[in-house]
Amino acid sequence: MELLTLHSSCSGLQLSTPSLHFQAVPRSFGLPSFPHSLSTRHNPSLFRFHPPLSASLPSRAPFPNSLSSICSVANDGTLLSTTKDAVIDPSFAVKNKAMDMSTELKGTSIFLVGMKSSIKTSLGKLLADALRYYYFDSDSLVEEAAGGASAVKSFKESDKKGFHESETEVLKQLSSMGRLVVCAGDGAVQSSTNLAFLRHGISIWIDVPLDMVARGVFENQSQLSDSELFASEAYSEVLTQLTTLYEETRGGYATADATVSLQKVACQLGYDDLDAVTTENMTLEVLKEIEKLTRVKKMMESAARPF
């Protein structure tokens, strides 16, 4: 098995206005057919990178929404139809929209950028499930290559350039494949080289409020209540670090082909509580944005054809 030597380097960040020039990958493109095998045993700059034999597809969480009574009355006052206390499965709408989009996408990969959060991860897995795509997290692949979380931390501190090159190599190989949903790490938007790889697919910025991202960092590590957590010194410190990172990466996020904001989705649904927005709600919004992008791309291609 051939070792791939990383030669990519992180050049200065050159941001440009997002444009619709993602590349559709034909359905006939070979799907990943081998297990993870990123190795840095001999040299952190050498990687064996192979996507997994099968991507784990998430089970759909039941998030039924109650539908309030809807009545429609004809001009003569006759009651035409009434739906009372109807309950629908949001995943049904996601599945239907994904089915509609499959033909239009033609295997084009989807790259999700934005601050790392459980919301982005859950959305990515559900989107991959609905589209029958493979799911990857680029940060997880880099971490696996380095030998785990502690190893990748040491790698990043001791060889920052090598770490960024590893991020670039992972993105390079993922961008060469089709039918993927990729949760991209922050490094994906911090160099012009990496941003170019995202252009091999459709990029969507999943915009989640920083306080929710910070809360997620402590979700499985703290027994504090929400009110106690928000008042804690550790939470404030993490929030400050995330704010600094966000300021560094926001320009890169903004180059994505589309943005799906958690706050905006909550507003559209009439929710005061952002936690009321489900993974299905967000995934459906992502599919709608993808639909708009493919429609515009189609119109541009038609306009470019000679009479």
Summary of the structure (lengths in Angstrom):
residues: 307
radius of gyration: 21.4
end to end distance: 50.7
largest distance: 81.4
contacts: 922
relative contact order: 0.17
helix: 49%
strand: 13%
